[in-house]
Amino acid sequence: MRPMATPLLVAAVFLSACATLQDTPRQAKAREEWKQCEGSVVGVRISRVEADGKTWFSYDSPSALAAAHACIAQVRAQKVAPK
């Protein structure tokens, strides 16, 4: 019975790791917002998006990062503005 425990444990760890590969709702929202800005902001790339939606960027200049933040703020404002 002991030899069977190891493969089951490995399978359980593998399956639980795969479950964490999906984005959380906040990650998905952050990525969606960035997709709307990505083409209009030059010199900024997403490095990572944490589970709570906090987004880390790599950027060529502070002004490029500021433009990215401004674009994301505009996207968010459009979503909450009444139509």
Secondary structure, DSSP 8 states (H G I E B T S, - for coil): -HHHHHHHHHHHHHHHHHHTTS--HHHHHHHHHHHHHHTT-SSEEEEEE-TTS-EEEEES-HHHHHHHHHHHHHHHHHHHS--
